[in-house]
Amino acid sequence: MKKILYTLLCLAGLVCTSCEDWFNVTSDSEIREDDHYSSVTGFQQSLIGCYIAMTDDALYGTNLSWFATEIIAHQFRLIETGLPVYFQNHLYAHSRVVPSIEGCWNKGYNVIANANEALKNIDNATLDEINYHIIKGELLALRAWMHFDLLRLYGYGNWANRTAELNGKLTIPYVTTLTKEMTPQSTGAEVIQLILKDLTEASVLLKDYDPITGLHDASFYETCNEEGFFNDRTLRMNYYAVRALQARVYLWQGGSENLEKALEAAEEVIAAVGNGLRQDEMYTYCYFLTPESLNAARTSMSVENVFGLNVSDMASRIVDYIKPSYHETESQVFYLDPDDALALYENAATDIRLTTGMMLNTGTTNQGYVPLKVWQGSLGTGYKDCVSMIRLPELYYIAAECYALKSSPNLALALQRLNTVREKRGLYTALTGLDATQILTEIKKEYGKEFLSEGVMFYYYKRTGATAIPRLTEPMSDAQYVWPYPAFELQSGRIQ
């Protein structure tokens, strides 16, 4: 069914591409815009167009998943040639890097503009209640998602320890309308407030209508789901993905009140999905992989996605970088040196993230463990071309961190959440008797083990204000963590 939906996404992408003028703010485009949004099909195409735009190489097809953010965080061995060199040395002003930095900004705001154009029209359209609630909810959630990642990239980190500074500091513009005029920059507090406002509205819209919640059976959607538009909900910003993103945002802010809100959101997802979600009629599944169920066909781990994207032709994107049987002369390949891999995965004999999720190349003098999440070679049907945006383990880590840090800590529950993931990964000796500081150390280790090739670790380091990261001798600071605004934005008066 995922392949059927993928075909629908590609067809919608062709429609959106051929109608680029819909997104120009001109009198002619207004006529085409009215025609485009005269039926539910136009809104569906625009929504799918947003997801397709997010799979661009400048965004989650490459840079914000397995490539740029991974290199910046020094997730793999040091590379000595090609574009990765400039990223791993944080040379953001280099001519090889600037197109990626500026492309991310431009493509991110393009996704936002497309979402805004559909949102501008949706309240005046004649839509059935299912399409209205789900499409509008997803559009608002995507707008929030994209702004949050732009904030995490081009804004400053360690928010919990810099609250007064960052709340009042001008940061990215939060764009909610289509206009030829530049949207003024907002302060950090304003951007966070607007992200959470969009997410709150999205959650209200989706909660009673999203198939993933199971409130209604499949027959409720039959009349408007003939083409399977509402199937495969983990490929979309579903209700639980919205709650997961809220948990991320609140954790990014930090502070006792926000930790409680992050915990509430994370626990709602855990309660609903943690024991497995299976909706055969709607082709929606989300459950933990275990030593018994993880195999070479499933190393993308996409079945654990609370939200993921289907990226066309992933094999061609990774061909120079993710190669389990690389040759000694292939100098740009991502891998962990054996000593680093064994140090990271402390129980190398049983941790499936190493034993199954990585492959040791012994056929070359420069041996190394290659990550298999985005390598397409052995993946089975339904597991290829997948990029994880939020996976289930992250919600357990967020909950564990909140239990450890909140004003009235619950260390037992923190350890329970942490041990649940560890057991799923083949680590059967439970962590016990740890204090809050020790639990946070274990959470950091788990992030490092769990999220190779997903772009998550960069944000973890930045959020926690880490000054030391693996395989880097210089201390990390704002200079390394903050991507520079595009030159055009600075020339137009933006302040970073």
PLY file of the C-alpha trace (Angstrom):
ply
format ascii 1.0
element vertex 496
property float x
property float y
property float z
element edge 495
property int vertex1
property int vertex2
end_header
0.00 0.00 0.00
2.92 2.34 0.65
3.93 1.96 -2.99
0.39 2.88 -4.10
0.51 5.98 -1.95
3.97 6.79 -3.26
2.59 6.72 -6.82
-0.16 9.11 -5.74
2.45 11.42 -4.23
4.46 11.47 -7.43
1.39 12.17 -9.56
0.41 14.99 -7.24
3.95 16.31 -7.44
3.73 16.50 -11.23
0.50 18.45 -10.95
2.01 20.84 -8.42
5.12 21.30 -10.55
3.14 22.09 -13.67
1.19 24.69 -11.73
4.06 26.63 -10.21
2.36 29.89 -11.12
-0.30 29.15 -8.51
2.26 30.15 -5.94
3.04 33.55 -7.47
1.31 36.49 -5.86
-0.08 38.10 -9.03
-3.53 38.99 -10.28
-3.32 36.21 -12.90
-2.35 33.66 -10.27
-5.39 34.58 -8.20
-7.63 33.37 -11.02
-5.72 30.10 -11.28
-5.72 29.85 -7.48
-9.52 30.09 -7.35
-9.78 27.38 -9.98
-7.27 25.16 -8.22
-9.12 25.34 -4.92
-12.59 24.93 -6.39
-12.61 21.27 -5.32
-11.11 19.03 -2.65
-8.61 17.71 -5.20
-6.79 21.03 -5.30
-6.28 21.02 -1.53
-5.14 17.41 -1.57
-2.64 18.15 -4.34
-1.28 21.18 -2.50
-0.87 19.22 0.72
0.92 16.36 -1.03
3.03 18.95 -2.83
4.28 20.16 0.56
5.40 16.66 1.50
7.12 16.19 -1.86
8.91 19.55 -1.45
10.20 18.37 1.93
11.99 15.47 0.23
14.20 17.86 -1.75
17.94 17.31 -1.29
18.16 20.71 0.41
15.79 19.44 3.10
15.04 15.91 4.31
15.91 14.04 1.13
19.58 14.58 1.94
20.87 17.45 4.06
18.60 17.39 7.09
18.46 13.64 7.47
21.49 11.48 6.64
23.99 14.04 5.27
24.75 17.61 6.40
23.43 17.51 9.96
25.13 14.15 10.49
28.49 15.42 9.24
28.30 18.59 11.33
27.70 16.47 14.42
30.72 14.26 13.57
28.62 11.12 13.62
31.13 9.16 11.56
34.86 9.00 10.96
36.56 12.13 9.66
36.47 12.49 5.88
39.34 14.12 4.03
37.90 14.90 0.59
34.81 16.41 -1.00
31.91 18.41 0.39
31.80 16.59 3.77
35.17 18.12 4.69
33.73 21.62 4.72
30.66 20.62 6.71
32.61 18.68 9.33
34.94 21.67 9.77
31.90 23.97 10.04
33.08 26.17 7.16
29.65 27.58 6.44
30.95 30.50 4.37
32.81 28.21 1.95
31.59 28.29 -1.65
30.93 24.53 -1.54
28.67 24.87 1.51
26.80 28.13 0.85
24.40 26.59 -1.73
23.31 23.99 0.83
22.84 26.54 3.61
20.89 28.93 1.39
19.01 26.12 -0.34
17.69 24.85 2.98
16.37 28.31 3.89
14.76 28.85 0.48
13.22 25.38 0.20
11.99 25.50 3.79
10.18 28.76 3.23
8.86 27.44 -0.07
7.15 24.61 1.82
5.72 27.19 4.20
4.49 29.39 1.32
2.71 26.46 -0.30
1.08 25.55 3.00
0.04 29.16 3.55
-1.52 29.38 0.11
-3.75 26.40 0.80
-4.56 27.65 4.30
-5.60 31.01 2.88
-8.29 29.30 0.84
-9.45 26.42 2.98
-11.89 28.19 5.30
-13.86 29.57 2.35
-13.97 26.27 0.49
-16.81 23.77 0.47
-15.20 20.66 1.92
-16.62 17.71 3.78
-15.76 17.64 7.47
-13.18 14.86 7.14
-11.13 16.51 4.41
-11.41 19.92 6.05
-10.22 18.82 9.48
-7.43 16.54 8.32
-6.04 18.70 5.50
-6.10 21.91 7.50
-4.62 20.13 10.50
-1.77 18.73 8.45
-1.07 22.06 6.75
-0.81 23.87 10.08
1.39 21.11 11.47
3.72 21.23 8.47
3.99 25.00 8.78
4.96 24.58 12.43
7.36 21.72 11.66
9.23 23.66 9.01
9.50 26.83 11.11
10.77 24.82 14.08
13.57 23.20 12.09
14.52 26.54 10.55
14.66 27.92 14.09
16.80 24.99 15.24
19.19 25.46 12.32
19.46 29.25 11.95
18.70 30.15 15.55
20.62 29.59 18.76
20.68 26.55 21.01
20.86 25.70 24.71
17.59 27.56 25.18
16.93 26.31 28.71
20.14 27.98 29.95
19.75 31.11 27.78
16.04 31.74 28.15
16.12 35.48 28.78
18.60 36.07 25.98
16.93 33.91 23.33
13.34 34.75 24.18
14.04 38.41 23.40
16.49 37.94 20.53
15.26 38.46 16.97
15.30 35.23 15.02
13.59 33.79 11.93
10.42 35.31 10.47
7.29 33.26 11.16
5.40 33.50 7.91
1.64 32.95 7.97
0.48 34.91 4.92
1.27 35.21 1.23
2.63 38.64 0.47
5.25 40.34 -1.65
6.46 42.16 1.47
9.11 40.61 3.72
7.67 39.24 6.92
9.36 40.93 9.89
11.56 38.83 12.12
10.04 37.58 15.35
11.72 37.16 18.70
12.53 33.69 19.90
9.61 33.72 22.32
7.24 34.83 19.56
8.40 32.10 17.16
7.98 29.39 19.79
4.54 30.76 20.68
3.46 30.75 17.02
4.78 27.21 16.49
2.82 25.98 19.50
-0.27 27.92 18.42
-0.24 26.17 15.04
0.37 22.80 16.68
-2.43 23.30 19.19
-4.88 24.16 16.43
-3.65 21.23 14.35
-4.10 18.81 17.26
-7.67 20.01 17.84
-8.51 19.61 14.16
-6.97 16.15 13.88
-7.87 14.54 17.18
-11.45 13.52 16.33
-10.89 12.92 12.61
-7.45 11.43 12.06
-7.77 7.70 11.30
-4.63 7.01 13.35
-6.44 7.71 16.63
-8.86 4.83 15.99
-11.86 6.88 17.09
-13.67 5.82 13.90
-13.38 2.59 11.97
-12.42 2.48 8.30
-16.03 2.70 7.11
-16.23 6.28 8.43
-13.76 7.33 5.71
-15.06 5.23 2.81
-16.90 7.97 0.94
-13.87 10.27 0.82
-11.05 7.72 0.75
-11.60 5.88 -2.52
-8.06 6.72 -3.68
-6.47 5.86 -0.33
-5.69 9.49 0.48
-6.15 8.93 4.22
-4.18 5.68 4.41
-0.58 5.26 5.61
-0.97 7.92 8.26
2.63 7.63 9.50
3.69 9.10 6.15
1.82 12.25 7.11
1.68 14.76 9.97
-0.88 12.72 11.86
-2.27 13.52 15.30
0.44 11.62 17.18
3.16 13.25 15.07
1.75 16.63 16.10
1.92 15.63 19.76
5.45 14.31 19.25
6.52 17.60 17.71
4.95 19.47 20.62
7.10 17.35 22.93
10.19 18.31 20.93
9.34 22.03 21.04
8.65 22.10 24.77
11.85 20.17 25.47
13.79 22.61 23.28
12.52 25.47 25.46
13.23 23.72 28.73
12.13 24.96 32.14
9.93 23.15 34.63
6.57 24.11 33.11
7.64 23.20 29.60
9.13 19.90 30.76
5.73 18.95 32.18
4.08 19.78 28.86
6.71 17.87 26.90
6.18 14.89 29.19
2.40 15.03 28.78
2.70 15.05 24.99
5.30 12.27 24.89
3.32 10.09 27.26
0.17 10.46 25.16
2.04 9.07 22.15
3.61 6.31 24.23
0.23 5.31 25.64
-1.36 5.17 22.19
1.49 3.74 20.11
4.02 2.26 22.52
2.47 -1.20 22.53
2.11 -1.18 18.76
-0.35 0.40 16.35
-1.89 -1.75 13.65
-4.71 -0.57 11.40
-4.86 -3.04 8.54
-7.81 -1.38 6.81
-5.98 1.96 6.67
-2.50 0.45 6.08
-1.09 2.24 9.11
1.47 0.54 11.36
3.87 1.69 14.05
5.63 -0.64 16.46
9.02 -1.34 18.00
11.46 -3.59 16.22
13.18 -6.15 18.44
16.02 -8.66 18.14
13.44 -11.12 16.81
11.91 -8.78 14.21
14.80 -6.60 12.99
16.51 -8.11 9.97
18.33 -6.92 6.85
15.04 -6.15 5.10
13.99 -3.73 7.86
17.13 -1.80 8.73
15.52 1.50 7.70
13.49 0.98 10.91
10.69 2.90 9.20
8.01 0.76 10.86
8.89 2.69 14.05
8.08 6.01 12.40
5.50 8.18 14.08
6.10 10.40 11.05
8.28 9.71 8.03
8.68 10.71 4.41
8.85 8.63 1.25
11.86 9.90 -0.71
12.09 8.99 -4.38
15.22 7.16 -5.53
17.13 7.28 -2.28
19.72 4.91 -3.77
21.01 7.56 -6.18
21.27 10.16 -3.41
23.47 8.08 -1.12
25.54 6.28 -3.75
28.83 8.09 -2.98
28.46 8.02 0.80
26.65 4.92 2.14
28.39 1.80 0.79
28.77 -1.28 3.01
31.34 -2.85 0.67
33.37 0.27 -0.02
36.84 0.10 -1.50
39.88 1.60 0.16
40.07 4.37 -2.45
36.48 5.55 -1.84
37.33 8.38 0.47
33.91 9.92 1.10
32.14 6.87 2.55
30.46 7.28 5.96
31.50 4.69 8.52
32.55 4.33 12.14
36.03 3.10 12.89
35.76 -0.26 14.72
37.10 1.13 18.00
34.57 3.99 17.92
31.70 1.63 17.10
32.57 -0.77 19.90
32.93 2.12 22.35
29.54 3.53 21.34
27.70 0.22 21.44
28.92 -1.02 24.79
27.33 -4.45 24.41
28.46 -5.16 20.87
27.37 -8.79 20.95
23.66 -8.15 21.49
22.80 -4.53 20.57
20.88 -4.93 17.30
21.65 -1.34 16.33
25.20 -2.58 15.75
24.79 -6.28 14.97
22.00 -5.77 12.39
21.78 -2.01 11.86
25.40 -1.66 10.74
27.70 -3.72 8.55
31.42 -4.21 9.17
33.45 -4.04 5.99
36.39 -6.38 6.49
37.41 -6.44 2.85
39.63 -3.37 3.03
42.51 -2.15 5.15
40.42 0.78 6.43
37.76 -1.37 8.05
34.62 0.27 9.36
30.99 -0.14 10.38
28.63 1.32 7.77
25.13 2.42 8.86
22.30 0.69 7.00
19.29 2.91 7.72
19.29 4.60 4.32
21.26 1.99 2.39
18.79 0.46 -0.04
20.58 -2.76 -0.95
18.79 -5.31 1.25
15.65 -3.43 2.24
12.36 -5.17 1.62
9.21 -3.86 -0.04
7.71 -1.08 2.04
11.02 -0.27 3.76
12.88 1.37 0.87
13.08 5.11 0.18
12.11 5.98 3.75
13.32 8.90 5.85
12.42 8.97 9.53
11.23 12.31 10.87
10.20 11.16 14.36
10.61 7.56 15.52
9.02 5.97 18.55
12.21 5.66 20.66
12.60 9.44 20.76
9.35 9.80 22.68
10.68 7.41 25.34
13.92 9.38 25.59
12.01 12.66 25.89
9.85 11.19 28.64
12.89 9.82 30.47
14.65 13.18 30.33
11.57 15.02 31.57
11.09 12.60 34.47
14.72 13.13 35.46
14.73 16.92 35.14
11.31 18.10 36.21
10.85 19.90 39.52
9.61 16.72 41.21
11.75 14.05 39.55
10.55 10.49 39.13
13.75 8.57 38.57
12.03 5.19 38.59
9.83 6.15 35.62
12.81 7.76 33.87
14.68 4.46 34.10
11.60 2.52 33.05
11.23 4.53 29.86
14.96 4.22 29.12
15.06 0.50 29.84
12.08 -0.16 27.59
14.03 0.99 24.53
17.22 -0.73 25.64
15.39 -4.05 25.97
13.91 -3.66 22.49
17.47 -3.23 21.25
18.79 -6.38 22.90
20.18 -4.85 26.10
18.52 -7.03 28.71
20.40 -5.83 31.79
18.27 -3.03 33.18
19.79 0.19 34.41
19.04 0.62 38.10
19.85 2.88 41.02
21.01 5.85 38.90
20.67 9.45 39.98
19.38 12.16 37.64
22.82 13.09 36.31
23.65 9.47 35.56
20.30 8.99 33.81
20.98 12.00 31.58
24.36 10.49 30.70
22.67 7.25 29.68
20.08 9.14 27.62
22.88 10.87 25.75
24.47 7.50 25.02
21.16 6.14 23.78
20.63 9.05 21.40
24.07 8.37 19.94
23.35 4.67 19.46
19.83 5.08 18.14
19.81 7.88 15.59
22.73 7.40 13.21
21.80 8.68 9.73
18.75 10.57 10.99
20.10 14.06 11.69
18.85 13.95 15.28
22.14 14.09 17.16
23.06 17.56 15.86
19.91 18.98 17.44
20.50 17.03 20.66
23.99 18.54 21.05
22.73 22.00 20.19
19.73 21.80 22.53
21.84 20.66 25.48
24.66 23.12 24.79
27.28 20.40 24.36
30.75 21.89 23.95
32.47 18.57 23.23
31.35 16.09 20.58
33.07 12.93 19.30
35.96 13.20 16.84
36.29 16.97 17.25
39.12 18.60 19.18
37.84 22.18 19.17
34.95 23.16 21.46
31.50 23.56 19.93
29.88 26.99 20.26
27.39 29.17 18.41
29.91 29.52 15.58
29.55 25.81 14.82
25.90 25.33 15.78
24.25 28.29 14.05
23.82 28.21 10.29
24.25 31.70 8.77
21.32 33.44 7.15
21.50 33.64 3.33
23.33 36.71 2.08
20.13 38.10 0.55
18.39 38.03 3.92
21.25 39.88 5.62
21.42 42.42 2.80
17.70 42.99 3.24
18.20 43.97 6.85
17.73 40.72 8.73
19.61 40.48 12.03
21.01 37.14 13.13
0 1
1 2
2 3
3 4
4 5
5 6
6 7
7 8
8 9
9 10
10 11
11 12
12 13
13 14
14 15
15 16
16 17
17 18
18 19
19 20
20 21
21 22
22 23
23 24
24 25
25 26
26 27
27 28
28 29
29 30
30 31
31 32
32 33
33 34
34 35
35 36
36 37
37 38
38 39
39 40
40 41
41 42
42 43
43 44
44 45
45 46
46 47
47 48
48 49
49 50
50 51
51 52
52 53
53 54
54 55
55 56
56 57
57 58
58 59
59 60
60 61
61 62
62 63
63 64
64 65
65 66
66 67
67 68
68 69
69 70
70 71
71 72
72 73
73 74
74 75
75 76
76 77
77 78
78 79
79 80
80 81
81 82
82 83
83 84
84 85
85 86
86 87
87 88
88 89
89 90
90 91
91 92
92 93
93 94
94 95
95 96
96 97
97 98
98 99
99 100
100 101
101 102
102 103
103 104
104 105
105 106
106 107
107 108
108 109
109 110
110 111
111 112
112 113
113 114
114 115
115 116
116 117
117 118
118 119
119 120
120 121
121 122
122 123
123 124
124 125
125 126
126 127
127 128
128 129
129 130
130 131
131 132
132 133
133 134
134 135
135 136
136 137
137 138
138 139
139 140
140 141
141 142
142 143
143 144
144 145
145 146
146 147
147 148
148 149
149 150
150 151
151 152
152 153
153 154
154 155
155 156
156 157
157 158
158 159
159 160
160 161
161 162
162 163
163 164
164 165
165 166
166 167
167 168
168 169
169 170
170 171
171 172
172 173
173 174
174 175
175 176
176 177
177 178
178 179
179 180
180 181
181 182
182 183
183 184
184 185
185 186
186 187
187 188
188 189
189 190
190 191
191 192
192 193
193 194
194 195
195 196
196 197
197 198
198 199
199 200
200 201
201 202
202 203
203 204
204 205
205 206
206 207
207 208
208 209
209 210
210 211
211 212
212 213
213 214
214 215
215 216
216 217
217 218
218 219
219 220
220 221
221 222
222 223
223 224
224 225
225 226
226 227
227 228
228 229
229 230
230 231
231 232
232 233
233 234
234 235
235 236
236 237
237 238
238 239
239 240
240 241
241 242
242 243
243 244
244 245
245 246
246 247
247 248
248 249
249 250
250 251
251 252
252 253
253 254
254 255
255 256
256 257
257 258
258 259
259 260
260 261
261 262
262 263
263 264
264 265
265 266
266 267
267 268
268 269
269 270
270 271
271 272
272 273
273 274
274 275
275 276
276 277
277 278
278 279
279 280
280 281
281 282
282 283
283 284
284 285
285 286
286 287
287 288
288 289
289 290
290 291
291 292
292 293
293 294
294 295
295 296
296 297
297 298
298 299
299 300
300 301
301 302
302 303
303 304
304 305
305 306
306 307
307 308
308 309
309 310
310 311
311 312
312 313
313 314
314 315
315 316
316 317
317 318
318 319
319 320
320 321
321 322
322 323
323 324
324 325
325 326
326 327
327 328
328 329
329 330
330 331
331 332
332 333
333 334
334 335
335 336
336 337
337 338
338 339
339 340
340 341
341 342
342 343
343 344
344 345
345 346
346 347
347 348
348 349
349 350
350 351
351 352
352 353
353 354
354 355
355 356
356 357
357 358
358 359
359 360
360 361
361 362
362 363
363 364
364 365
365 366
366 367
367 368
368 369
369 370
370 371
371 372
372 373
373 374
374 375
375 376
376 377
377 378
378 379
379 380
380 381
381 382
382 383
383 384
384 385
385 386
386 387
387 388
388 389
389 390
390 391
391 392
392 393
393 394
394 395
395 396
396 397
397 398
398 399
399 400
400 401
401 402
402 403
403 404
404 405
405 406
406 407
407 408
408 409
409 410
410 411
411 412
412 413
413 414
414 415
415 416
416 417
417 418
418 419
419 420
420 421
421 422
422 423
423 424
424 425
425 426
426 427
427 428
428 429
429 430
430 431
431 432
432 433
433 434
434 435
435 436
436 437
437 438
438 439
439 440
440 441
441 442
442 443
443 444
444 445
445 446
446 447
447 448
448 449
449 450
450 451
451 452
452 453
453 454
454 455
455 456
456 457
457 458
458 459
459 460
460 461
461 462
462 463
463 464
464 465
465 466
466 467
467 468
468 469
469 470
470 471
471 472
472 473
473 474
474 475
475 476
476 477
477 478
478 479
479 480
480 481
481 482
482 483
483 484
484 485
485 486
486 487
487 488
488 489
489 490
490 491
491 492
492 493
493 494
494 495
